[in-house]
Amino acid sequence: MAEIRWDIIKNNWVGIAAGKALKPNEFPINKRGIDTNGNHVFCPFCEGYESYTPPEIMAIRPNNSETDKSGWSIRVIPNKFSIFNPEESLEKEKSGIYCSYNGVGRQEVIIETPIHGAELHGYDIDRIVMILNVLKQRYNVLSQDDRIKYIQMFKNQGVFSGASQGHSHSQIMGLPFVPCENPGVSEYYKKTGSCLMCEIIKQEKSRGERIVYETDYFLLLCPYASRFPYETWVIPRNHYEHFGAISDAEIDDMAMICKKFTGVMIDSLQNPAYNYILNSAPVNMPYISGFHWYLEIIPRMLVTAGVNIATGIYTNPVAPELSAQMYRQHMLNME
């Protein structure tokens, strides 16, 4: 049975697959679906292998093909190895100084393409638009479950990003708690009455040194205190707290940015593993002001080191101003 345990030292939640233990060869770094000769062996996300995954939650099937059969363009399925259980009610347990909840929540996988080896930068714009629309739809569906307090969407691409499957996919998690992340957002609003992300947009536009690219709806920039080399953020110009409120025009614009920038990142950084992380406001809670959704794009150029774990301080060997300068030049070359 899965549990969500409170780390009383770090003041954060930890998901524990209680009573289970992956074998060493089952961890992502040793599990690639590739034999010793480099040949593709088996992938449950490929078209034709639908029976190896849990039943689909939804799918885009251009020719109205049968559920859980071939003929799909995008599939959404439950994560087979999720620590979260969507069928339970939230229950708290105390054990001396320790505290835990049962693993209530959802974790879904968006299989972005039936083609093994296809990746985000190679998709056409229409496919990226479809993926973003599916994420929006699932976000709004999960937000209707009162037990869910936060919806986290992310994409792991490559083994050093944490991906356990080589087939391109994204994930969405419905959590029964709000992660202890981005506390500066609400704290800034309490102090000033202003949205921190909107203020970041104003200051970055006034100086321009960390801006990579601008469109009618979004700003692409390397953040001032980048934790990771060549980290970038996609920030909507319009103030929306929830990703679920994104408009069709913004989805079209965001799809273009994702395709163009991911291609630049892959080319200029020599095909790194990367994470896409979408941050939004809590749901089903008393209203908290100050949130402004945004997307983090993090190339995984370094492995997390002991100092990062010990102190919580990330050391970035590449100044964001220089990252932005390099990215800008590559983006201009694509025009």
C-alpha positions as CSV (number, residue, x, y, z in Angstrom):
1,M,0.0,0.0,0.0
2,A,1.4,3.4,-1.0
3,E,1.9,6.1,1.6
4,I,2.6,9.8,1.6
5,R,5.0,10.5,4.5
6,W,5.9,13.8,6.0
7,D,9.6,14.4,6.3
8,I,9.8,16.2,9.6
9,I,13.4,17.3,9.0
10,K,13.0,18.7,5.5
11,N,9.4,19.9,5.9
12,N,8.2,18.2,2.7
13,W,6.1,15.2,1.6
14,V,7.7,12.0,0.3
15,G,5.8,9.3,-1.7
16,I,6.7,5.8,-0.5
17,A,5.7,2.6,-2.2
18,A,5.3,0.9,1.2
19,G,5.9,-2.9,1.1
20,K,7.5,-2.8,-2.4
21,A,11.1,-2.7,-3.6
22,L,12.3,-2.4,-7.1
23,K,15.2,-4.6,-8.0
24,P,18.4,-2.9,-9.0
25,N,18.0,-3.8,-12.7
26,E,14.4,-2.3,-12.7
27,F,15.5,1.3,-12.1
28,P,15.3,3.6,-15.1
29,I,19.1,3.9,-15.6
30,N,19.2,0.1,-16.1
31,K,15.9,-0.4,-17.9
32,R,15.9,0.9,-21.4
33,G,14.2,-1.7,-23.5
34,I,17.4,-2.1,-25.5
35,D,19.4,-5.3,-25.8
36,T,23.2,-5.5,-25.7
37,N,23.5,-5.0,-29.5
38,G,21.5,-1.7,-29.2
39,N,18.3,-3.1,-30.8
40,H,14.8,-2.1,-29.7
41,V,13.3,-5.1,-27.8
42,F,9.9,-4.2,-26.3
43,C,7.9,-1.1,-25.5
44,P,4.3,-1.2,-24.0
45,F,3.7,2.3,-25.3
46,C,4.1,1.3,-29.0
47,E,1.0,0.9,-31.2
48,G,-0.1,-2.8,-31.2
49,Y,0.9,-3.3,-27.6
50,E,-2.1,-1.7,-26.0
51,S,-2.9,-4.9,-24.0
52,Y,0.3,-4.4,-22.0
53,T,-0.9,-1.1,-20.5
54,P,-3.9,-0.3,-18.2
55,P,-7.1,0.5,-20.0
56,E,-7.0,3.9,-21.6
57,I,-8.7,6.9,-19.9
58,M,-9.1,8.7,-23.2
59,A,-7.6,8.7,-26.6
60,I,-7.5,10.6,-29.9
61,R,-8.5,8.1,-32.5
62,P,-8.9,9.8,-36.0
63,N,-10.9,6.9,-37.5
64,N,-12.9,6.1,-34.4
65,S,-11.0,2.8,-33.9
66,E,-11.8,0.5,-31.0
67,T,-10.7,1.4,-27.5
68,D,-7.4,-0.1,-26.3
69,K,-6.6,-1.2,-29.9
70,S,-4.4,0.1,-32.6
71,G,-5.4,3.2,-34.6
72,W,-4.8,5.9,-32.0
73,S,-2.8,9.2,-32.3
74,I,-2.5,10.0,-28.6
75,R,-3.4,7.8,-25.6
76,V,-4.0,8.6,-21.9
77,I,-3.6,5.7,-19.5
78,P,-3.1,5.3,-15.7
79,N,0.5,5.1,-14.7
80,K,0.9,1.3,-14.0
81,F,3.5,1.9,-11.3
82,S,1.9,4.9,-9.6
83,I,2.1,5.2,-5.8
84,F,-1.3,6.9,-5.9
85,N,-4.7,5.2,-5.7
86,P,-7.7,7.1,-7.2
87,E,-10.3,4.9,-5.4
88,E,-9.6,5.7,-1.7
89,S,-10.6,8.5,0.6
90,L,-7.9,10.5,2.3
91,E,-6.9,9.1,5.7
92,K,-4.3,10.3,8.1
93,E,-2.1,8.1,10.3
94,K,0.1,9.0,13.3
95,S,3.0,6.9,14.5
96,G,4.8,8.6,17.4
97,I,6.5,11.6,15.9
98,Y,5.8,10.5,12.3
99,C,2.7,11.3,10.2
100,S,1.5,9.9,6.9
101,Y,-1.5,9.8,4.6
102,N,-2.6,6.9,2.3
103,G,-1.7,7.4,-1.3
104,V,-4.8,9.1,-2.6
105,G,-4.5,10.7,-6.0
106,R,-4.0,10.1,-9.7
107,Q,-1.0,9.7,-12.0
108,E,-1.7,9.5,-15.7
109,V,0.6,9.0,-18.7
110,I,0.0,10.8,-22.0
111,I,1.5,8.7,-24.8
112,E,2.2,11.4,-27.3
113,T,2.7,9.4,-30.4
114,P,2.4,5.8,-31.6
115,I,5.8,6.0,-33.2
116,H,8.7,4.8,-31.1
117,G,11.7,7.1,-31.4
118,A,9.7,10.2,-32.4
119,E,10.4,13.1,-30.1
120,L,8.9,16.5,-29.3
121,H,11.2,18.6,-31.5
122,G,10.3,16.3,-34.5
123,Y,6.5,16.5,-34.0
124,D,4.5,18.7,-36.4
125,I,2.7,21.7,-34.8
126,D,-0.7,19.9,-35.0
127,R,0.5,17.1,-32.8
128,I,1.9,19.5,-30.2
129,V,-1.4,21.4,-30.2
130,M,-3.3,18.1,-29.6
131,I,-1.0,17.2,-26.7
132,L,-1.5,20.6,-25.1
133,N,-5.3,20.3,-25.5
134,V,-5.2,16.8,-23.9
135,L,-3.2,18.2,-21.0
136,K,-5.7,21.0,-20.6
137,Q,-8.6,18.6,-20.7
138,R,-7.1,16.3,-18.1
139,Y,-6.1,19.2,-15.9
140,N,-9.7,20.4,-15.9
141,V,-11.1,16.9,-15.3
142,L,-8.8,16.2,-12.4
143,S,-9.5,19.6,-10.8
144,Q,-13.1,18.5,-10.3
145,D,-12.0,15.9,-7.8
146,D,-12.2,17.5,-4.4
147,R,-9.6,15.2,-2.9
148,I,-7.0,16.7,-5.3
149,K,-5.2,19.9,-4.2
150,Y,-2.5,20.3,-6.8
151,I,-2.1,19.1,-10.4
152,Q,1.5,18.6,-11.6
153,M,2.3,18.1,-15.3
154,F,5.7,17.2,-16.5
155,K,7.7,15.5,-19.2
156,N,10.9,13.4,-18.7
157,Q,12.9,12.9,-21.9
158,G,16.0,10.7,-21.7
159,V,17.4,8.5,-18.9
160,F,19.1,11.3,-17.0
161,S,15.7,13.2,-16.8
162,G,14.2,10.3,-14.9
163,A,12.4,8.7,-17.8
164,S,11.8,5.0,-17.3
165,Q,10.5,4.5,-20.9
166,G,12.2,5.6,-24.0
167,H,8.9,6.1,-25.9
168,S,8.1,9.8,-25.8
169,H,5.4,10.7,-23.2
170,S,4.2,13.2,-20.6
171,Q,2.6,12.7,-17.2
172,I,0.0,14.4,-15.1
173,M,-0.4,13.9,-11.3
174,G,-3.3,14.8,-9.1
175,L,-1.9,15.2,-5.6
176,P,-3.8,15.3,-2.3
177,F,-1.5,18.0,-1.0
178,V,0.3,21.2,-2.3
179,P,4.1,20.5,-2.8
180,C,6.4,22.8,-0.8
181,E,7.6,24.5,-3.9
182,N,7.6,28.1,-5.1
183,P,6.8,29.7,-1.7
184,G,8.1,33.0,-3.0
185,V,5.0,33.4,-5.2
186,S,2.4,33.8,-2.5
187,E,4.9,35.5,-0.1
188,Y,5.6,38.2,-2.6
189,Y,1.8,38.8,-3.2
190,K,1.2,39.1,0.6
191,K,4.0,41.7,0.9
192,T,3.2,43.8,-2.2
193,G,-0.2,42.9,-3.6
194,S,1.4,42.2,-6.9
195,C,2.0,39.0,-9.0
196,L,5.6,38.1,-8.9
197,M,5.6,36.6,-12.4
198,C,4.1,39.7,-13.8
199,E,6.8,41.7,-12.1
200,I,9.5,39.4,-13.5
201,I,8.0,39.9,-17.0
202,K,8.2,43.7,-16.6
203,Q,11.8,43.7,-15.3
204,E,13.1,41.3,-17.8
205,K,11.5,43.2,-20.7
206,S,13.1,46.4,-19.4
207,R,16.6,44.9,-19.6
208,G,16.3,42.2,-22.2
209,E,19.6,40.4,-21.3
210,R,17.9,37.2,-20.3
211,I,15.1,37.1,-22.8
212,V,15.4,34.5,-25.5
213,Y,12.3,34.9,-27.5
214,E,9.0,36.8,-27.4
215,T,5.6,36.2,-29.0
216,D,2.2,37.8,-28.7
217,Y,1.3,35.5,-25.8
218,F,4.5,34.3,-24.2
219,L,8.0,35.3,-23.0
220,L,10.8,32.8,-23.2
221,L,13.7,33.6,-20.8
222,C,16.6,32.2,-18.8
223,P,15.6,32.9,-15.2
224,Y,17.8,35.2,-13.1
225,A,18.7,32.5,-10.5
226,S,18.7,29.6,-12.8
227,R,19.4,26.4,-10.9
228,F,20.4,24.4,-14.0
229,P,22.7,25.2,-16.9
230,Y,20.7,26.6,-19.8
231,E,17.4,26.4,-17.9
232,T,14.6,28.4,-19.5
233,W,11.0,29.4,-18.6
234,V,8.0,30.0,-20.8
235,I,5.8,32.6,-19.1
236,P,2.4,33.6,-20.4
237,R,2.0,37.4,-20.7
238,N,-1.6,37.2,-19.7
239,H,-2.1,36.6,-16.0
240,Y,-3.8,33.2,-15.5
241,E,-3.4,31.2,-12.3
242,H,-4.5,27.9,-13.8
243,F,-3.1,26.2,-17.0
244,G,-6.7,25.0,-17.5
245,A,-7.7,28.5,-18.5
246,I,-5.3,28.6,-21.5
247,S,-7.0,29.8,-24.7
248,D,-6.9,28.1,-28.1
249,A,-4.8,31.0,-29.5
250,E,-2.3,30.6,-26.6
251,I,-2.1,26.8,-27.2
252,D,-1.2,27.5,-30.9
253,D,1.4,30.0,-29.8
254,M,2.8,27.7,-27.1
255,A,3.0,24.8,-29.5
256,M,5.1,26.8,-31.9
257,I,7.5,27.9,-29.0
258,C,7.8,24.3,-27.7
259,K,8.7,23.0,-31.2
260,K,11.1,25.7,-32.1
261,F,12.9,26.0,-28.8
262,T,13.2,22.3,-28.2
263,G,14.8,21.9,-31.5
264,V,17.3,24.7,-30.7
265,M,18.0,23.1,-27.3
266,I,18.6,19.7,-28.8
267,D,20.9,21.1,-31.5
268,S,22.9,23.6,-29.5
269,L,23.3,21.4,-26.4
270,Q,24.1,18.1,-28.3
271,N,20.8,16.3,-27.6
272,P,20.6,16.4,-23.8
273,A,18.0,14.7,-21.6
274,Y,15.5,17.3,-20.3
275,N,12.5,17.9,-18.2
276,Y,9.4,20.0,-19.0
277,I,7.6,21.0,-15.7
278,L,4.4,23.0,-15.8
279,N,3.6,25.0,-12.6
280,S,0.1,26.1,-11.8
281,A,-2.1,27.2,-8.8
282,P,-3.5,24.8,-6.2
283,V,-7.1,23.5,-6.7
284,N,-9.9,22.7,-4.3
285,M,-8.5,24.9,-1.5
286,P,-9.2,28.3,0.0
287,Y,-8.2,30.9,-2.5
288,I,-4.5,31.8,-2.5
289,S,-3.6,34.9,-4.5
290,G,-0.5,35.5,-6.6
291,F,-0.1,32.4,-8.7
292,H,0.7,32.7,-12.4
293,W,1.2,29.4,-14.3
294,Y,4.4,28.9,-16.3
295,L,6.5,26.2,-17.9
296,E,10.1,25.3,-16.9
297,I,12.4,23.6,-19.5
298,I,15.4,22.1,-17.8
299,P,18.2,20.4,-19.8
300,R,19.9,17.8,-17.6
301,M,23.6,18.6,-18.2
302,L,24.7,17.7,-14.7
303,V,23.9,15.0,-12.2
304,T,22.6,16.2,-8.9
305,A,25.6,16.4,-6.5
306,G,26.0,15.9,-2.8
307,V,26.2,19.6,-2.2
308,N,22.8,20.1,-3.8
309,I,21.2,17.5,-1.7
310,A,22.9,18.6,1.5
311,T,22.3,22.3,1.3
312,G,19.5,22.7,-1.2
313,I,21.8,25.1,-3.1
314,Y,22.2,24.5,-6.8
315,T,25.5,25.6,-8.5
316,N,25.1,26.6,-12.1
317,P,28.3,26.8,-14.1
318,V,26.6,28.8,-16.9
319,A,25.4,32.3,-16.3
320,P,21.7,32.7,-17.5
321,E,22.7,35.9,-19.4
322,L,25.1,33.9,-21.5
323,S,22.6,31.0,-21.9
324,A,20.0,33.5,-23.2
325,Q,22.6,35.0,-25.6
326,M,23.4,31.7,-27.1
327,Y,19.8,30.6,-27.4
328,R,18.8,34.0,-29.0
329,Q,21.4,33.5,-31.7
330,H,20.2,30.0,-32.5
331,M,16.6,31.1,-32.5
332,L,17.4,33.9,-34.9
333,N,19.2,31.4,-37.2
334,M,15.9,29.5,-37.4
335,E,13.9,32.5,-38.6
